[in-house]
């Protein structure tokens, strides 16, 4: 890794579900970034404890918007900047019809997968990106199929479109989602591969705020 690495000198805050967090962190480090991990991702084995690590682990309550302020402030205090925010959105499987779904369970899902990504974005924007620019990428952590996750994905798509329009040109906002036929393991490998390009807007993969990742991992089209 040299000074010309795409993310050299930049700071990435990775929040949310664990899933592919460790592989994504290693990929970001290989591209020159310093990485802060918040929430479940902070427990990624071996990344934050090595001497001289460029990784900062910040355990926090991912159900509390108030925690975002403490984490973002700590990242900027320790690393001096915050260029990129990556929210890993869990979208865990809940295979029951909506008529049988506990409304409180759905409320918790929406809090975790929609409200919290917005809370992280707001704090990062007002604390750093409004003045210095940056990017936000929401990453659906698992390949999901049907069930209530479709509601979350629809909401996340709308949120992304709204934020992208509101924050341009100062901040780029994107969401990475899987093609419905994509297996989870292949999808997680794919997002690890494309994430640096999405953060830095390199190549021809970036076509609109919502990007659907295919098995080819090349040129994901804009979601309908």
C-alpha positions in Angstrom: 0.0 0.0 0.0 1.4 3.4 -1.0 0.5 7.0 -0.8 -1.4 6.7 -4.1 -3.8 4.1 -2.7 -7.4 5.2 -3.5 -8.3 5.8 0.2 -4.9 6.9 1.4 -5.2 9.3 4.3 -9.0 9.0 4.5 -11.1 7.9 7.4 -14.1 5.5 7.1 -16.7 4.9 9.8 -18.3 1.4 9.5 -21.4 0.9 11.5 -24.2 -1.7 12.1 -24.5 -5.4 11.5 -21.4 -7.6 11.5 -21.8 -9.8 8.4 -19.0 -9.0 6.0 -17.5 -6.3 8.2 -14.2 -7.9 8.8 -13.6 -8.6 5.1 -14.7 -5.0 4.3 -12.4 -3.6 6.9 -9.4 -5.5 5.6 -10.2 -4.3 2.0 -10.5 -0.7 3.2 -7.2 -1.0 5.0 -5.5 -2.4 1.9 -6.7 0.7 0.1 -5.0 3.0 2.6 -7.9 4.0 4.8 -8.1 4.3 8.6 -11.3 2.6 9.8 -13.5 3.1 12.8 -15.9 0.3 13.7 -19.1 1.0 15.7 -21.6 -1.4 17.1 -21.6 -5.1 16.3 -18.8 -4.6 13.7 -16.5 -3.4 16.5 -16.2 -7.0 17.6 -14.5 -8.1 14.4 -11.8 -10.5 15.5 -8.2 -9.4 15.5 -8.7 -6.1 13.7 -8.8 -3.5 16.4 -6.3 -5.0 18.9 -3.2 -5.4 16.8 -0.4 -2.9 17.8 -0.2 0.0 15.5 -3.5 -0.8 14.0 -5.3 1.8 11.8 -8.6 0.4 13.2 -10.5 2.0 16.0 -13.2 -0.1 17.8 -16.1 1.8 19.4 -18.7 -0.5 20.9 -22.1 1.2 21.2 -25.8 0.6 21.4 -27.0 0.6 17.8 -30.6 1.2 18.9 -29.8 4.6 20.3 -29.5 7.6 18.0 -27.9 9.5 20.9 -24.9 7.1 20.7 -24.1 8.4 17.2 -22.9 11.7 18.5 -20.4 10.1 20.9 -19.0 7.8 18.3 -18.7 10.4 15.5 -17.1 12.9 17.9 -14.6 10.2 19.0 -13.7 9.3 15.5 -12.9 12.9 14.6 -11.1 13.5 17.8 -8.9 10.5 17.3 -8.4 10.5 13.5 -8.9 14.2 12.8 -11.5 13.8 10.1 -14.4 11.6 8.8 -14.5 11.2 5.0 -16.8 8.2 4.5 -19.7 6.6 6.4 -20.6 3.0 5.6 -23.8 1.7 7.3 -24.2 -2.1 7.2 -27.9 -2.8 7.2 -28.8 -6.2 8.6 -32.2 -7.0 6.9 -32.3 -10.3 8.7 -34.8 -12.9 7.6 -38.2 -12.9 9.3 -40.2 -15.5 7.2 -43.8 -14.8 8.2 -46.6 -13.1 6.4 -47.2 -9.4 7.3 -50.6 -10.3 8.8 -48.8 -12.6 11.3 -45.9 -10.2 12.0 -45.7 -8.6 15.5 -45.9 -4.8 14.9 -43.3 -4.3 17.6 -40.9 -6.5 15.8 -41.4 -4.5 12.6 -41.0 -1.3 14.5 -37.6 -2.5 15.8 -36.5 -3.6 12.3 -37.4 -0.1 10.9 -35.6 1.6 13.8 -32.4 -0.5 13.2 -32.4 -0.5 9.4 -33.9 2.9 8.5 -33.8 5.3 11.5 -30.3 4.5 12.6 -28.7 4.9 9.1 -30.3 8.3 9.0 -29.1 9.2 12.5 -25.5 8.2 11.6 -25.7 10.2 8.4 -27.1 13.3 10.2 -24.4 13.3 12.8 -21.5 12.7 10.3 -22.9 15.4 8.0 -23.3 18.1 10.7 -20.0 17.2 12.5 -17.8 17.0 9.4 -19.1 16.5 5.9 -21.2 19.6 5.6 -18.0 21.6 5.7 -15.5 19.2 4.2 -17.5 16.9 1.9 -17.6 13.1 1.9 -19.8 10.1 1.1 -22.3 7.8 2.7 -22.9 4.2 1.6 -25.6 2.0 3.0 -24.8 -1.6 2.4 -27.5 -4.3 2.7 -25.5 -6.9 4.6 -27.2 -10.0 3.3 -28.9 -11.2 0.1 -32.6 -11.2 1.1 -35.6 -12.7 -0.6 -39.2 -11.6 -0.1 -40.9 -11.3 3.3 -40.9 -8.1 5.4 -37.3 -7.3 4.2 -38.9 -5.9 1.0 -40.5 -3.2 3.1 -37.2 -2.3 4.6 -35.5 -2.3 1.2 -38.2 -0.1 -0.3 -37.8 2.4 2.6 -34.0 2.3 2.3 -34.3 3.1 -1.4 -36.5 6.1 -0.8 -34.3 7.3 2.0 -31.2 7.1 -0.2 -32.9 8.9 -3.1 -34.1 11.6 -0.7 -30.7 12.1 1.0 -28.8 12.0 -2.3 -30.9 14.8 -3.7 -30.7 16.9 -0.5 -26.9 16.5 0.1 -25.5 16.8 -3.4 -23.0 18.1 -4.4 -21.3 18.2 -1.0 -21.9 14.6 0.0 -22.5 11.5 -2.2 -25.1 9.1 -0.9 -25.5 5.5 -2.2 -27.0 2.2 -1.2 -25.7 -1.2 -2.4 -28.4 -3.9 -2.7 -28.1 -7.5 -4.0 -29.7 -8.9 -7.2 -32.5 -11.2 -5.9 -30.8 -14.2 -7.4 -27.5 -13.5 -5.7 -26.3 -16.0 -3.0 -25.3 -14.3 0.2 -21.6 -15.4 0.2 -21.1 -14.3 -3.4 -22.9 -11.0 -2.7 -20.8 -10.3 0.4 -17.6 -10.9 -1.6 -18.9 -8.6 -4.3 -19.6 -5.7 -2.0 -16.2 -6.0 -0.4 -14.7 -5.7 -3.9 -16.7 -2.7 -5.1 -16.9 -0.7 -1.9 -13.7 1.4 -2.4 -14.9 2.3 -5.9 -18.3 3.4 -4.6 -16.7 5.5 -1.8 -14.4 7.3 -4.3 -16.7 7.3 -7.3 -14.1 5.6 -9.5 -14.9 3.6 -12.6 -18.2 3.0 -14.4 -20.0 1.2 -11.5 -21.6 4.3 -10.1 -25.0 5.0 -11.8 -27.4 6.7 -9.5 -27.9 6.5 -5.7 -29.2 2.9 -5.5 -26.9 0.3 -7.0 -27.9 -3.3 -7.6 -24.9 -5.7 -7.4 -25.0 -8.6 -9.8 -22.9 -11.7 -9.8 -20.5 -10.2 -12.3 -19.7 -7.5 -9.8 -19.4 -5.1 -12.7 -21.5 -2.0 -13.6 -24.4 -2.5 -11.1 -27.4 -0.8 -12.7 -29.5 1.7 -11.0 -32.4 0.2 -9.1 -35.9 0.7 -10.6 
